């Protein structure tokens, strides 16, 4: 709760800052006092209404599984504003600090080198800094618009070739499709999920796996999630594992039963052999594991990743582990799980790795943000998922459906 209070405090500070900036703008451009009062009152009522509508962010109220008019007109704009205004505030503070440094340098220059003062305090320099600051502060709003309107829908299908030394000949070229982090809701509605299902089927996988987070906060959305995914088809079946949001929404048992009813199998600390011509691939699934407690509860907290799961590995087969949390990879490689398939990170969701490889929020909690990783004993692929969490935008981390081709080597 202390983390949440900290986030709310930062958000409140940024909103007071932008309210003050709005007042300065209104005072400068509207001369009549009565009109100023009217405009300010209108903006305050609008903001209060948007804030009240979006209070469901923190788990209150049912979550729609289609994009409603209210979510489109009131939900998305406010969430866009909330995220972008915080980033823009931080940028504004940086440029404010830069202006202070320039002023200090000008003051020092006037004292030490009087002739340097005009250059340091020139109007051209001040105008350049002002324009640069305005562009920098506006950039988060432009990037956020891209992430909301395009980035979160710009699906990428990836096709990594996974080389496995012990792969049986019968599985040469075997194709596994992975979907992860569905997060059904107004910005990942049933209709959109069904489109991704059609795309996944068109890629002709031999086996399809689902690696958790079917819901977000509202457990009632599990029925729509399962119905939307029910169209998945693969000759060797559809299997899955569960994520932290499935635990937080307390739907692990119920959603497992719902998937069973449509012929899909959720593996919970279980393994199954995928057999071709007498040769087998060993598929394992585990619930979300964490080394610490976080979130609203229900997460499986362990002292050590994969503790008690050693027996699920088959020493005579290639072992493919479905684990929503990529942090289990170190232990999985140590135990000899040949391939781990994970999700959870959304690839950072807002990841500016085209600027620097380190600019991704998920790197604060895991080194395994997205893509392929290898270490002695095993390989890992982290799927970016198709849904979003927090704010409905993606920047530098497009939604992903992965189709692995297994080859010997």
Residue pairs with C-beta under 8 A, 6 or more apart in sequence:
4 58
10 86
11 82
11 86
13 89
14 85
14 86
14 89
15 85
17 89
17 92
18 85
18 89
22 43
23 40
26 36
26 39
26 40
27 36
30 36
30 39
49 74
50 74
50 77
50 78
50 81
51 78
53 70
53 74
53 75
53 78
54 74
54 75
54 78
54 79
54 82
55 61
56 63
57 79
59 217
59 218
59 296
62 218
62 220
63 185
63 186
63 216
63 217
63 218
63 220
63 221
64 71
64 185
64 186
64 189
65 184
65 185
65 186
65 189
65 190
65 221
65 224
65 225
66 186
66 189
66 190
66 191
67 186
67 187
67 189
68 186
71 186
71 187
75 186
76 148
76 187
76 392
79 391
79 392
80 144
80 145
80 148
80 391
80 393
82 391
83 144
83 350
83 390
83 391
83 393
84 140
84 141
84 143
84 144
87 140
87 144
88 137
88 138
88 139
88 140
88 141
91 136
91 137
91 139
91 140
92 133
92 137
94 136
95 129
95 132
95 133
95 136
95 137
98 129
98 133
99 129
99 133
102 120
102 125
102 129
105 120
106 117
106 120
106 121
109 116
109 117
109 120
110 116
110 117
119 125
143 395
144 393
144 395
146 395
147 350
147 393
147 394
147 395
148 391
148 392
148 393
151 393
151 394
151 395
151 396
151 397
151 398
152 187
152 388
152 392
152 393
152 394
152 399
153 192
153 399
154 394
154 398
154 399
155 196
155 199
155 386
155 398
155 399
155 400
155 401
156 384
156 398
156 399
156 400
156 401
157 199
157 203
157 400
157 401
157 402
157 403
158 400
158 401
158 402
158 403
159 402
159 403
159 404
159 405
160 372
160 381
160 402
160 404
160 405
161 404
161 405
161 407
162 339
162 379
162 381
162 404
162 405
162 406
162 407
163 407
163 408
163 409
164 318
164 338
164 339
164 379
164 406
164 407
164 408
164 409
165 408
165 409
166 317
166 318
166 338
167 318
167 406
167 407
167 408
168 276
168 279
168 280
168 281
168 318
169 279
169 408
170 276
170 277
170 278
170 279
171 276
171 279
171 281
171 318
171 406
172 406
172 407
172 408
173 405
173 406
173 407
174 206
174 207
174 276
174 281
174 405
174 406
175 203
175 204
175 205
175 206
175 207
175 403
175 404
175 405
175 406
176 205
176 206
176 207
176 208
176 209
176 320
176 341
176 403
176 404
176 406
177 200
177 203
177 205
177 207
177 208
177 209
177 234
177 401
177 402
177 403
177 404
178 208
178 209
178 210
178 211
178 341
178 381
178 383
178 401
178 402
178 403
178 404
179 196
179 200
179 208
179 209
179 210
179 211
179 229
179 232
179 383
179 385
179 386
179 401
180 210
180 211
180 212
180 213
180 243
180 324
180 342
180 343
180 344
180 383
180 384
180 385
180 386
181 211
181 212
181 213
181 243
181 343
181 344
181 346
181 383
181 384
181 385
181 386
181 387
181 389
182 188
182 193
182 210
182 213
182 214
182 215
182 225
182 229
182 385
182 386
182 387
183 213
183 214
183 215
183 216
183 245
183 385
183 386
183 387
183 388
183 389
184 190
184 193
184 214
184 215
184 216
184 221
184 224
184 225
184 228
184 387
185 216
185 218
185 221
185 387
187 387
187 388
187 392
188 386
188 387
188 388
190 224
190 227
190 228
193 225
193 228
193 229
193 386
194 228
194 231
196 386
196 399
196 401
197 228
197 229
197 231
197 232
198 231
199 401
200 208
200 232
200 401
201 231
201 232
201 233
201 234
203 401
203 403
205 234
205 403
206 234
206 235
206 236
207 234
207 235
207 236
207 237
207 238
207 239
207 274
207 283
208 232
208 233
208 234
208 237
208 238
208 239
209 238
209 239
209 240
209 241
209 283
209 322
209 341
210 229
210 232
210 238
210 239
210 240
210 241
210 264
211 240
211 241
211 243
211 322
211 323
211 324
211 341
211 342
211 343
211 383
212 240
212 241
212 242
212 243
212 244
212 245
212 246
212 288
212 324
212 343
212 344
213 243
213 244
213 245
213 246
213 324
213 343
213 344
213 385
213 387
214 222
214 225
214 226
214 229
214 243
214 245
214 246
214 251
214 255
215 221
215 222
215 225
215 245
215 246
215 249
215 251
215 255
216 245
216 249
216 387
216 389
217 245
217 248
217 249
218 249
219 249
219 250
219 251
219 254
222 249
222 251
222 254
222 255
222 258
223 258
225 255
226 255
226 258
226 259
226 262
229 264
230 262
230 264
232 238
232 264
236 274
237 263
237 264
237 265
237 274
238 263
238 264
238 265
239 264
239 265
239 266
239 267
239 272
239 283
239 285
239 322
240 259
240 264
240 265
240 266
240 267
240 285
240 322
241 266
241 267
241 268
241 285
241 286
241 287
241 322
241 323
241 324
242 252
242 255
242 256
242 266
242 268
242 287
242 288
242 324
243 288
243 324
243 343
243 344
244 288
244 290
244 295
244 299
244 324
244 325
244 344
245 389
246 252
246 255
246 288
247 287
247 288
247 295
247 298
247 299
247 300
248 295
248 296
248 297
248 298
248 299
249 298
250 298
252 268
252 287
252 298
255 266
256 266
256 268
259 265
259 266
260 266
265 272
266 285
267 283
267 284
267 285
267 286
267 322
268 285
268 286
268 287
269 285
269 286
269 287
269 309
269 312
270 284
270 285
270 312
271 282
271 283
271 284
271 285
271 312
271 314
272 282
272 283
273 280
273 281
273 282
273 283
273 314
273 317
274 280
274 281
274 282
274 283
280 317
281 317
281 318
281 320
281 406
282 313
282 314
282 317
282 318
282 319
282 320
283 320
283 322
284 309
284 312
284 313
284 319
284 320
284 321
284 322
284 337
285 321
285 322
285 323
286 306
286 309
286 312
286 321
286 322
286 323
286 328
287 300
288 299
288 300
288 323
288 324
288 325
288 344
289 300
289 301
289 302
289 305
289 306
289 323
289 325
289 328
290 299
290 300
290 301
290 302
290 325
291 301
291 302
291 303
291 304
291 305
291 327
292 301
293 299
293 301
304 331
305 327
305 328
305 330
305 331
305 332
306 328
306 331
306 332
306 335
310 335
313 319
313 335
313 336
313 337
315 336
318 338
318 339
319 336
319 337
319 338
319 339
320 337
320 338
320 339
320 340
320 341
321 328
321 332
321 337
321 339
321 340
321 341
322 341
322 342
323 329
323 332
323 340
323 341
323 342
324 342
324 343
324 344
325 342
325 344
326 340
326 342
326 343
326 344
326 345
326 366
326 368
326 380
326 382
327 366
327 368
328 340
328 342
329 340
329 342
329 368
329 373
329 375
329 378
329 380
330 375
332 340
332 377
332 378
332 380
333 340
333 375
333 376
333 377
333 378
333 380
334 377
335 377
336 377
336 378
337 377
337 378
338 378
338 379
339 378
339 379
339 380
339 381
340 378
340 379
340 380
340 381
341 380
341 381
341 383
341 404
342 368
342 380
342 381
342 382
342 383
343 382
343 383
343 384
343 385
344 366
344 382
344 385
345 362
345 366
345 368
345 369
345 370
345 382
345 384
346 362
346 384
346 385
346 387
346 388
346 389
346 394
346 397
347 360
347 362
347 369
347 370
347 382
347 384
347 385
347 394
347 396
347 397
347 398
347 400
348 360
348 361
348 362
348 363
348 369
348 370
348 396
348 397
349 361
349 362
349 388
349 389
349 390
349 393
349 394
349 395
349 397
350 360
350 361
350 393
350 394
350 395
350 396
350 397
351 359
351 360
351 361
351 362
351 369
351 370
351 395
351 396
351 397
352 359
352 360
352 395
352 396
353 359
353 360
353 396
354 396
360 369
360 396
360 397
362 369
363 369
368 380
368 382
369 382
370 382
370 383
370 384
370 397
370 400
371 381
371 382
372 379
372 380
372 381
373 379
373 380
373 381
373 382
374 380
381 402
381 404
383 400
383 402
384 397
384 398
384 399
384 400
385 399
385 400
386 399
386 400
386 401
387 399
388 394
